């Protein structure tokens, strides 16, 4: 009825049958036995897939219950840690479909280690060096074997492994593939050490930084479903237009040359993932 049933509405044509019927695991029987029977009796098509998700448990692994008084307000968590951080933690930490628990300490530890220190620092270092040493400008460049190897690894994670895992609702696996690509970029930075190349080999420095720029664009697009606000902040700074941020755009080989040929120049970069601190009441 939310789509207009029993009338033949546009919403019914567009959205029914559902591609995915997502429910809590405690009501699987009702939605896989009784509900399909109702639909069949009305000659309506069944949902194409039903998935029962697990529970988010309170501290100590207890099921949240009003009678126990241990129910957590998700709006308060989001206010404390940000919506993007909370989404990342839950999808990264808990295998979707299984029960999972959380703690403020675990959220802060995971967010600082992966979002702030690994991905956020990678973006800040790369864009800052480009702003300082290249005047924020881009130009066409030729990569070496080591550059191509990094970009192939990042592209494989962002355009293939992450979307394939997300399609299977294996979100933690998809994010793990993405995170491995982030680690590969940080290892590449350490090995290439672009800050040491400015005087002896400025052309190589330019190639290294622009290789990282390409990798960052792919990483930013791929992780959008999990951290949409922060991804948008990164892609905005990089000059990636709203119309060029889909998974399909990851296979566009000309995007960099188009951006380089435009009048785009990086401004002084803004950090996307500041380090978190535990709220004072949690520290106490």
DRENPAZA-590904 format. One line per 8 residues: for each residue x, y, z of N, C-alpha, C. Coordinates in Angstrom, 3 decimals. Layout:
<pts>
X Y Z X Y Z X Y Z; ...
</pts>
This chain:
<pts>
0.831 -1.222 0.000 0.000 0.000 0.000 0.860 1.265 0.000; 2.059 1.159 0.526 2.942 2.310 0.490 3.310 2.710 -0.934; 3.222 1.766 -1.865 3.512 2.039 -3.274 2.249 2.307 -4.080; 1.085 2.303 -3.394 -0.161 2.604 -4.086 -1.064 1.413 -4.324; -0.636 0.190 -3.951 -1.464 -0.998 -4.132 -2.813 -0.791 -3.448; -3.923 -1.194 -4.051 -4.061 -2.067 -5.220 -4.066 -1.353 -6.580; -3.845 -0.056 -6.597 -3.835 0.637 -7.885 -2.528 0.355 -8.624; -2.575 0.395 -9.935 -1.385 0.204 -10.766 -0.638 1.537 -10.878
0.152 1.834 -9.851 0.844 3.123 -9.811 2.235 3.010 -10.428; 2.834 4.162 -10.683 4.205 4.185 -11.198 5.169 3.610 -10.167; 4.916 3.899 -8.882 5.782 3.348 -7.838 5.709 1.820 -7.805; 4.517 1.265 -8.005 4.395 -0.197 -8.034 5.208 -0.774 -9.185; 5.158 -0.129 -10.328 5.906 -0.623 -11.492 7.411 -0.506 -11.276; 7.828 0.572 -10.586 9.265 0.806 -10.404 9.873 -0.032 -9.276; 9.109 -0.244 -8.193 9.717 -0.765 -6.967 9.202 -2.128 -6.520; 8.221 -2.698 -7.240 7.771 -4.027 -6.838 7.866 -4.965 -8.015
8.414 -6.161 -7.848 8.864 -6.744 -6.577 10.181 -6.143 -6.091; 10.359 -6.152 -4.784 11.569 -5.592 -4.188 12.786 -6.426 -4.572; 13.893 -5.756 -4.917 15.149 -6.473 -5.164 15.665 -7.106 -3.880; 15.446 -6.416 -2.759 15.930 -6.904 -1.471 14.914 -6.551 -0.394; 14.463 -7.579 0.321 13.565 -7.392 1.459 14.411 -7.603 2.707; 14.713 -6.539 3.431 15.661 -6.561 4.543 14.901 -6.547 5.860; 15.150 -7.552 6.697 14.378 -7.708 7.935 15.299 -8.141 9.069; 14.797 -8.015 10.301 15.524 -8.531 11.454 15.430 -10.045 11.514
16.459 -10.672 12.053 16.521 -12.137 12.015 15.417 -12.796 12.850; 14.839 -12.062 13.806 13.815 -12.656 14.661 12.444 -12.729 13.988; 12.300 -12.143 12.797 11.011 -12.215 12.116 11.138 -12.847 10.732; 12.186 -13.664 10.571 12.401 -14.318 9.281 11.212 -15.202 8.906; 10.671 -15.965 9.872 9.567 -16.884 9.564 8.364 -16.139 8.991; 8.041 -15.006 9.576 6.861 -14.264 9.122 7.044 -13.734 7.697; 8.279 -13.363 7.392 8.519 -12.721 6.098 8.987 -13.690 5.015; 9.211 -14.933 5.373 9.585 -15.923 4.358 8.555 -17.050 4.238
7.556 -17.075 5.131 6.486 -18.069 5.048 5.126 -17.377 4.858; 4.718 -16.594 5.850 3.366 -16.011 5.810 3.253 -14.911 4.759; 4.193 -13.995 4.765 4.133 -12.870 3.819 4.164 -13.343 2.364; 5.055 -14.263 1.972 4.986 -14.773 0.599 3.659 -15.455 0.278; 3.079 -16.135 1.275 1.779 -16.779 1.038 0.704 -15.728 0.747; 0.739 -14.617 1.480 -0.223 -13.536 1.221 -0.045 -13.000 -0.194; 1.208 -12.778 -0.578 1.485 -12.240 -1.907 1.028 -13.204 -3.000; 1.311 -14.485 -2.816 0.921 -15.472 -3.817 -0.597 -15.554 -3.949
-1.289 -15.433 -2.820 -2.750 -15.495 -2.879 -3.327 -14.289 -3.604; -2.571 -13.173 -3.612 -3.015 -11.966 -4.322 -2.439 -11.887 -5.725; -1.765 -12.980 -6.150 -1.145 -13.020 -7.474 -0.116 -11.904 -7.674; 0.608 -11.625 -6.621 1.666 -10.619 -6.693 3.030 -11.309 -6.668; 4.019 -10.763 -7.386 5.354 -11.377 -7.380 6.026 -11.238 -6.019; 6.872 -12.207 -5.696 7.572 -12.219 -4.406 8.831 -11.365 -4.469; 9.289 -10.886 -3.312 10.597 -10.203 -3.298 11.666 -11.114 -3.885; 12.628 -10.529 -4.584 13.651 -11.332 -5.241 14.657 -11.910 -4.248
14.789 -11.250 -3.099 15.731 -11.725 -2.084 15.262 -11.255 -0.723; 15.378 -12.129 0.270 15.068 -11.766 1.659 16.336 -11.976 2.473; 16.697 -10.977 3.273 17.914 -11.073 4.070 17.584 -10.690 5.507; 17.922 -11.580 6.435 17.701 -11.304 7.850 18.984 -10.832 8.512; 18.985 -9.583 8.978 20.199 -9.041 9.606 20.241 -9.380 11.096; 21.408 -9.258 11.665 21.586 -9.580 13.069 21.245 -8.412 13.980; 21.586 -8.574 15.252 21.310 -7.551 16.260 22.580 -6.774 16.601; 22.402 -5.505 16.913 23.471 -4.727 17.527 23.323 -4.888 19.030
24.329 -5.461 19.650 24.263 -5.798 21.061 24.833 -4.685 21.926; 24.357 -4.625 23.155 24.867 -3.656 24.118 26.205 -4.147 24.661; 26.798 -3.346 25.494 28.066 -3.744 26.114 27.903 -5.064 26.842; 28.932 -5.900 26.759 28.864 -7.198 27.387 28.145 -8.233 26.557; 27.733 -7.857 25.348 27.071 -8.817 24.465 25.611 -9.040 24.775; 24.992 -8.170 25.608 23.580 -8.324 25.939 22.700 -7.785 24.807; 21.573 -8.453 24.580 20.602 -7.938 23.637 19.955 -6.695 24.239; 19.790 -5.669 23.414 19.168 -4.442 23.915 17.702 -4.688 24.214
17.246 -4.173 25.343 15.878 -4.413 25.801 15.405 -3.237 26.632; 14.179 -2.823 26.399 13.619 -1.731 27.208 13.544 -2.133 28.677; 13.197 -3.393 28.918 13.056 -3.834 30.308 14.384 -3.815 31.048; 15.491 -4.067 30.298 16.808 -4.014 30.929 17.360 -2.595 31.005; 16.760 -1.696 30.258 17.209 -0.300 30.268 18.545 -0.080 29.605; 18.906 -0.938 28.640 20.225 -0.826 28.008 20.134 -0.443 26.532; 19.011 0.134 26.131 18.833 0.534 24.743 19.657 1.792 24.463; 20.382 1.775 23.361 21.244 2.896 22.992 20.531 3.756 21.950
20.587 5.056 22.128 19.988 5.990 21.178 20.965 6.206 20.022; 20.632 5.754 18.800 21.566 5.919 17.685 21.826 7.372 17.335; 20.855 8.257 17.611 21.062 9.677 17.315 22.137 10.266 18.228; 22.178 9.805 19.474 23.222 10.278 20.384 24.596 9.789 19.935; 24.664 8.533 19.472 25.941 8.021 18.965 26.397 8.822 17.753; 25.453 9.097 16.855 25.803 9.843 15.646 26.259 11.255 15.990; 25.641 11.843 16.999 26.038 13.192 17.408 27.433 13.181 18.025; 27.755 12.114 18.734 29.064 12.034 19.391 30.189 11.750 18.395
29.919 10.883 17.421 31.004 10.401 16.565 30.853 10.772 15.094; 29.716 11.344 14.693 29.331 11.687 13.325 28.669 10.485 12.656; 27.741 10.785 11.775 27.003 9.732 11.082 27.949 8.869 10.245; 28.855 9.518 9.509 29.756 8.768 8.643 30.625 7.796 9.439; 31.164 8.261 10.550 32.022 7.408 11.368 31.250 6.228 11.924; 30.030 6.477 12.383 29.209 5.399 12.939 28.862 4.375 11.867; 28.496 4.851 10.673 28.204 3.936 9.561 29.433 3.080 9.245; 30.579 3.722 9.159 31.806 2.994 8.828 32.086 1.919 9.872
32.003 2.293 11.136 32.324 1.336 12.195 31.408 0.122 12.137; 30.094 0.354 12.024 29.150 -0.758 12.074 29.294 -1.678 10.861; 29.499 -1.095 9.685 29.636 -1.924 8.490 30.996 -2.605 8.425; 31.989 -2.001 9.007 33.355 -2.553 9.000 33.527 -3.595 10.097; 32.982 -3.327 11.261 33.248 -4.138 12.449 32.389 -5.395 12.507; 31.163 -5.299 11.996 30.195 -6.383 12.159 29.914 -7.025 10.806; 30.097 -8.339 10.720 29.734 -9.060 9.493 28.221 -8.981 9.337; 27.764 -8.385 8.248 26.334 -8.138 8.083 25.581 -9.460 8.070
24.563 -9.551 8.931 23.822 -10.794 9.096 24.106 -11.427 10.444; 25.256 -11.085 11.027 25.621 -11.605 12.342 25.341 -10.553 13.416; 25.263 -11.022 14.661 25.178 -10.087 15.773 26.523 -9.395 15.945; 26.484 -8.199 16.485 27.722 -7.475 16.731 27.549 -6.527 17.893; 28.638 -6.194 18.526 28.589 -5.270 19.653 29.462 -4.064 19.353; 29.350 -3.065 20.174 30.100 -1.836 19.978 30.497 -1.299 21.346; 31.436 -0.396 21.335 31.754 0.407 22.516 32.318 1.715 22.006; 32.190 2.789 22.763 32.797 4.045 22.331 34.294 3.907 22.069
34.974 3.115 22.910 36.411 2.916 22.720 36.700 2.242 21.379; 35.867 1.254 21.017 36.075 0.538 19.760 35.828 1.450 18.561; 34.813 2.308 18.658 34.529 3.245 17.567 35.701 4.194 17.367; 36.197 4.763 18.456 37.303 5.718 18.376 38.562 5.039 17.843; 38.852 3.846 18.325 40.059 3.138 17.893 40.009 2.823 16.404; 38.876 2.281 15.945 38.743 1.915 14.535 38.781 3.162 13.645; 38.054 4.198 14.042 37.994 5.407 13.218 39.350 6.095 13.129; 40.057 6.166 14.240 41.358 6.833 14.219 42.384 6.040 13.421
42.375 4.720 13.574 43.376 3.896 12.900 43.169 3.883 11.391; 41.926 3.791 10.947 41.678 3.580 9.526 41.234 4.843 8.794; 40.294 5.578 9.371 39.801 6.766 8.672 40.748 7.954 8.848; 41.180 8.215 10.063 42.036 9.384 10.301 43.484 9.106 9.900; 44.092 8.076 10.501 45.528 7.845 10.294 45.854 7.300 8.911; 45.022 6.417 8.379 45.347 5.766 7.112 44.784 6.525 5.917; 43.466 6.596 5.794 42.868 7.233 4.623 42.949 8.758 4.704; 42.544 9.325 5.833 42.554 10.779 5.964 43.949 11.360 5.843
44.924 10.722 6.463 46.302 11.212 6.392 46.867 11.067 4.987; 46.511 9.981 4.291 46.930 9.798 2.905 46.429 10.946 2.035; 45.150 11.283 2.190 44.579 12.374 1.401 45.224 13.706 1.752; 45.389 13.966 3.039 45.940 15.250 3.471 47.384 15.423 3.000; 48.193 14.372 3.146 49.596 14.455 2.719 49.704 14.669 1.212; 48.929 13.890 0.462 49.012 13.968 -0.997 48.570 15.333 -1.500; 47.390 15.780 -1.088 46.865 17.040 -1.599 47.687 18.229 -1.108; 48.212 18.138 0.110 49.050 19.229 0.631 50.349 19.353 -0.164
50.982 18.216 -0.485 52.220 18.266 -1.262 51.961 18.773 -2.677; 50.804 18.414 -3.241 50.476 18.904 -4.580 50.206 20.407 -4.555; 49.520 20.852 -3.527 49.233 22.284 -3.387 50.517 23.075 -3.210; 51.435 22.538 -2.418 52.663 23.258 -2.108 53.694 23.183 -3.226; 53.844 22.004 -3.818 54.951 21.783 -4.756 54.560 21.872 -6.224; 53.273 21.703 -6.519 52.822 21.761 -7.913 51.863 22.919 -8.152; 51.738 23.796 -7.157 50.777 24.900 -7.230 49.355 24.400 -7.446; 49.113 23.164 -7.045 47.775 22.591 -7.169 47.379 22.237 -8.584
48.308 22.311 -9.521 47.988 22.074 -10.931 48.210 20.607 -11.307; 47.442 20.160 -12.301 47.573 18.818 -12.845 48.028 18.905 -14.294; 48.748 17.879 -14.740 49.094 17.803 -16.154 49.257 16.342 -16.550; 49.081 16.056 -17.818 49.213 14.683 -18.289 50.592 14.141 -17.927; 50.659 12.849 -17.595 51.939 12.272 -17.160 52.010 10.808 -17.558; 53.233 10.304 -17.618 53.465 8.907 -17.942 53.928 8.172 -16.688; 53.280 7.033 -16.431 53.586 6.264 -15.232 54.656 5.217 -15.506; 55.270 4.758 -14.422 56.245 3.667 -14.506 55.568 2.375 -14.057
56.311 1.307 -14.054 55.759 0.004 -13.684 55.241 -0.001 -12.256; 55.974 0.617 -11.340 55.551 0.622 -9.940 54.289 1.459 -9.756; 54.147 2.521 -10.520 52.932 3.340 -10.453 51.733 2.555 -10.986; 51.941 1.881 -12.106 50.861 1.091 -12.709 50.410 -0.029 -11.782; 51.353 -0.617 -11.070 51.015 -1.708 -10.151 50.099 -1.199 -9.036; 50.422 -0.013 -8.504 49.575 0.555 -7.457 48.185 0.859 -7.998; 48.106 1.524 -9.149 46.808 1.900 -9.692 45.974 0.678 -10.044; 46.615 -0.402 -10.488 45.884 -1.633 -10.782 45.309 -2.238 -9.505
46.091 -2.182 -8.427 45.604 -2.725 -7.154 44.428 -1.906 -6.633; 44.544 -0.588 -6.704 43.464 0.281 -6.234 42.223 0.096 -7.100; 42.399 0.064 -8.419 41.260 -0.105 -9.321 40.566 -1.443 -9.093; 41.349 -2.495 -8.869 40.756 -3.799 -8.610 39.912 -3.807 -7.345; 40.398 -3.145 -6.312 39.655 -3.087 -5.057 38.393 -2.244 -5.201; 38.516 -1.092 -5.849 37.418 -0.122 -5.891 36.356 -0.454 -6.934; 36.770 -0.945 -8.083 35.836 -1.181 -9.182 35.364 -2.621 -9.265; 36.066 -3.533 -8.588 35.699 -4.944 -8.703 35.364 -5.569 -7.350
36.348 -5.641 -6.447 36.131 -6.409 -5.225 35.106 -5.760 -4.301; 35.220 -4.457 -4.045 34.261 -3.815 -3.150 32.837 -3.896 -3.696; 32.564 -3.507 -4.948 31.187 -3.611 -5.448 30.656 -5.044 -5.443; 31.502 -6.014 -5.751 31.051 -7.406 -5.770 30.656 -7.869 -4.369; 31.431 -7.493 -3.361 31.102 -7.866 -1.981 29.861 -7.129 -1.494; 29.724 -5.851 -1.858 28.539 -5.102 -1.451 27.283 -5.689 -2.082; 27.400 -6.165 -3.324 26.258 -6.775 -3.999 25.787 -8.010 -3.235; 26.715 -8.683 -2.565 26.386 -9.872 -1.767 26.046 -9.509 -0.321
25.978 -8.210 -0.021 25.723 -7.692 1.330 26.847 -8.057 2.295; 28.012 -8.383 1.769 29.183 -8.664 2.603 29.975 -7.369 2.755; 29.386 -6.419 3.473 29.951 -5.075 3.535 31.322 -5.046 4.194; 31.506 -5.814 5.253 32.805 -5.800 5.929 33.899 -6.334 5.017; 33.577 -7.317 4.175 34.570 -7.834 3.230 34.928 -6.788 2.176; 33.910 -6.071 1.695 34.162 -5.026 0.706 35.021 -3.912 1.267; 34.729 -3.499 2.486 35.519 -2.436 3.114 36.936 -2.918 3.386; 37.089 -4.192 3.713 38.431 -4.740 3.923 39.254 -4.659 2.640
38.639 -4.973 1.507 39.355 -4.873 0.226 39.757 -3.429 -0.040; 38.852 -2.498 0.269 39.130 -1.074 0.095 40.273 -0.635 1.006; 40.244 -1.111 2.248 41.262 -0.711 3.214 42.634 -1.232 2.815; 42.692 -2.414 2.219 43.967 -2.951 1.747 44.549 -2.056 0.650; 43.675 -1.485 -0.171 44.147 -0.559 -1.200 44.680 0.722 -0.572; 44.039 1.184 0.499 44.538 2.360 1.219 45.926 2.074 1.782; 46.101 0.896 2.382 47.407 0.523 2.927 48.461 0.474 1.822; 48.075 -0.036 0.652 49.018 -0.102 -0.470 49.466 1.298 -0.880
48.542 2.247 -0.853 48.901 3.632 -1.195 49.866 4.217 -0.180; 49.634 3.949 1.100 50.531 4.466 2.126 51.913 3.828 2.027; 51.961 2.547 1.682 53.260 1.896 1.483 53.987 2.519 0.288; 53.234 2.807 -0.774 53.796 3.459 -1.960 54.373 4.827 -1.592; 53.666 5.583 -0.761 54.164 6.895 -0.322 55.497 6.728 0.415; 55.533 5.781 1.334 56.757 5.572 2.111 57.923 5.162 1.212; 57.650 4.306 0.240 58.725 3.810 -0.616 59.195 4.868 -1.617; 58.259 5.639 -2.171 58.617 6.634 -3.186 59.103 7.943 -2.572
58.675 8.210 -1.337 59.123 9.402 -0.591 59.151 10.650 -1.475; 58.010 11.117 -1.954 58.007 12.239 -2.894 58.618 13.519 -2.323; 58.591 13.682 -1.001 59.166 14.882 -0.388 60.686 14.967 -0.584; 61.318 13.827 -0.885 62.768 13.835 -1.112 63.130 14.064 -2.579; 62.123 14.130 -3.449 62.378 14.192 -4.893 62.321 15.604 -5.472; 61.909 16.571 -4.671 61.653 17.903 -5.224 62.886 18.486 -5.914; 64.045 18.388 -5.295 65.256 18.966 -5.902 65.951 18.013 -6.877; 66.180 16.736 -6.493 66.928 15.874 -7.420 66.118 15.413 -8.626
64.783 15.264 -8.469 63.989 14.712 -9.571 62.547 15.223 -9.491; 62.333 16.509 -9.796 60.990 17.081 -9.674 59.959 16.431 -10.593; 60.383 15.921 -11.740 59.440 15.268 -12.647 58.921 13.965 -12.045; 59.825 13.234 -11.392 59.376 12.001 -10.738 58.444 12.321 -9.571; 58.733 13.363 -8.825 57.863 13.781 -7.745 56.455 14.058 -8.276; 56.384 14.720 -9.410 55.090 15.058 -10.016 54.318 13.799 -10.387; 55.028 12.815 -10.946 54.380 11.552 -11.322 53.843 10.832 -10.084; 54.656 10.764 -9.034 54.247 10.083 -7.808 53.002 10.743 -7.218
53.011 12.056 -7.119 51.880 12.759 -6.510 50.617 12.621 -7.347; 50.759 12.670 -8.660 49.579 12.554 -9.507 49.067 11.111 -9.558; 49.959 10.146 -9.422 49.527 8.757 -9.285 48.668 8.602 -8.033; 49.101 9.201 -6.937 48.330 9.155 -5.695 47.007 9.904 -5.840; 47.002 10.980 -6.598 45.771 11.732 -6.848 44.746 10.833 -7.551; 45.203 10.091 -8.551 44.316 9.170 -9.272 43.786 8.096 -8.315; 44.659 7.550 -7.480 44.249 6.523 -6.528 43.237 7.076 -5.527; 43.471 8.284 -5.049 42.553 8.902 -4.085 41.170 9.104 -4.676
41.124 9.501 -5.940 39.818 9.671 -6.592 39.052 8.364 -6.607; 39.726 7.249 -6.956 39.057 5.950 -6.978 38.606 5.543 -5.574; 39.472 5.735 -4.594 39.128 5.378 -3.215 37.947 6.203 -2.711; 37.932 7.493 -3.047 36.851 8.363 -2.612 35.517 7.980 -3.225; 35.519 7.626 -4.494 34.274 7.211 -5.150 33.779 5.885 -4.569; 34.681 4.935 -4.396 34.276 3.594 -3.972 33.635 3.573 -2.597; 34.115 4.405 -1.672 33.647 4.325 -0.285 32.449 5.242 -0.029; 31.929 5.885 -1.059 30.793 6.802 -0.890 29.587 6.197 -0.170
29.178 4.949 -0.462 27.997 4.419 0.225 28.166 4.331 1.735; 29.409 4.279 2.199 29.662 4.110 3.627 29.867 5.456 4.320; 30.649 6.344 3.726 30.920 7.657 4.317 30.592 8.740 3.280; 29.322 8.931 2.954 28.960 9.837 1.855 29.367 11.289 2.077; 29.230 11.782 3.305 29.553 13.195 3.565 31.050 13.455 3.417; 31.861 12.593 4.005 33.308 12.795 3.957 33.859 12.531 2.553; 33.293 11.552 1.856 33.726 11.300 0.484 33.454 12.510 -0.391; 32.272 13.115 -0.212 31.928 14.295 -0.997 32.891 15.435 -0.702
33.283 15.588 0.561 34.230 16.641 0.927 35.566 16.428 0.215; 36.033 15.185 0.158 37.289 14.890 -0.528 37.166 15.132 -2.026; 36.133 14.594 -2.646 35.978 14.698 -4.096 35.732 16.140 -4.529; 35.059 16.920 -3.694 34.881 18.348 -3.984 36.244 19.040 -4.074; 37.113 18.747 -3.099 38.430 19.380 -3.082 39.263 18.979 -4.297; 39.017 17.773 -4.798 39.798 17.253 -5.917 39.236 17.665 -7.269; 38.138 18.400 -7.257 37.571 18.880 -8.508 36.775 17.850 -9.277; 36.375 16.747 -8.621 35.584 15.707 -9.280 34.118 16.132 -9.239
33.522 16.356 -10.394 32.157 16.883 -10.446 31.149 15.854 -9.940; 29.988 16.350 -9.527 28.938 15.464 -9.004 28.531 14.399 -10.024; 28.601 14.742 -11.293 28.170 13.812 -12.331 29.216 12.788 -12.723; 30.373 12.787 -12.034 31.452 11.851 -12.379 31.910 11.067 -11.154; 30.937 10.666 -10.324 31.279 9.999 -9.075 30.625 8.626 -8.925; 30.144 8.045 -9.998 29.510 6.733 -9.918 30.540 5.631 -10.098; 30.156 4.399 -9.765 31.065 3.273 -9.980 31.399 3.128 -11.459; 30.448 3.462 -12.323 30.716 3.371 -13.766 31.835 4.323 -14.177
31.939 5.456 -13.483 32.975 6.436 -13.821 34.379 5.943 -13.489; 34.490 4.907 -12.655 35.813 4.380 -12.322 36.517 3.806 -13.542; 35.747 3.416 -14.551 36.353 2.832 -15.756 36.589 3.865 -16.855; 36.379 5.141 -16.552 36.603 6.207 -17.532 38.095 6.536 -17.584; 38.785 6.235 -18.684 40.239 6.444 -18.729 40.649 7.897 -18.986; 39.695 8.746 -19.352 40.035 10.112 -19.763 39.732 11.178 -18.717; 39.207 10.776 -17.572 38.775 11.783 -16.610 39.935 12.675 -16.156; 41.112 12.068 -15.922 42.237 12.858 -15.415 42.680 13.888 -16.449
42.788 13.476 -17.702 43.235 14.406 -18.741 42.242 15.551 -18.930; 40.958 15.247 -18.810 39.957 16.318 -18.907 40.114 17.305 -17.761; 40.343 16.777 -16.556 40.502 17.648 -15.392 41.784 18.464 -15.518; 42.859 17.827 -15.993 44.132 18.535 -16.157 44.025 19.637 -17.204; 43.211 19.417 -18.232 43.066 20.400 -19.307 42.141 21.547 -18.924; 41.410 21.379 -17.835 40.524 22.448 -17.377 41.322 23.467 -16.574; 40.636 24.450 -16.035 41.326 25.470 -15.240 41.345 25.115 -13.755; 41.088 23.841 -13.437 41.069 23.425 -12.035 42.455 23.504 -11.408
42.500 23.977 -10.172 43.719 23.949 -9.360 43.310 23.681 -7.918; 44.049 22.814 -7.275 43.771 22.491 -5.875 43.922 23.723 -4.996; 42.967 23.902 -4.105 43.130 24.900 -3.047 43.803 24.229 -1.860; 44.138 25.009 -0.852 44.731 24.429 0.338 43.772 23.388 0.896; 44.223 22.139 1.031 43.295 21.061 1.391 42.769 21.168 2.817; 41.574 20.654 2.976 40.906 20.614 4.277 40.873 19.171 4.742; 41.257 18.917 5.990 41.249 17.553 6.513 39.857 16.957 6.503; 39.759 15.688 6.140 38.434 15.079 6.048 38.086 14.220 7.256
39.079 13.655 7.926 38.811 12.806 9.080 39.699 13.215 10.247; 39.279 14.207 11.031 40.060 14.556 12.224 40.032 13.403 13.232; 41.072 13.295 14.026 41.121 12.244 15.041 40.018 12.460 16.072; 39.454 11.361 16.534 38.389 11.405 17.527 38.963 11.266 18.931; 38.245 11.838 19.863 38.547 11.639 21.270 37.309 11.080 21.937; 37.503 10.271 22.984 36.357 9.756 23.717 35.595 10.888 24.389; 34.259 10.852 24.348 33.501 11.852 25.116 33.905 11.794 26.579; 33.854 12.941 27.249 34.334 13.023 28.620 33.646 12.028 29.555
32.331 11.826 29.344 31.631 10.912 30.247 32.097 9.471 30.043; 32.544 9.144 28.796 33.045 7.790 28.555 34.426 7.623 29.181; 35.257 8.682 29.119 36.577 8.603 29.754 36.434 8.384 31.251; 35.455 9.090 31.844 35.224 8.945 33.281 34.780 7.531 33.628
</pts>
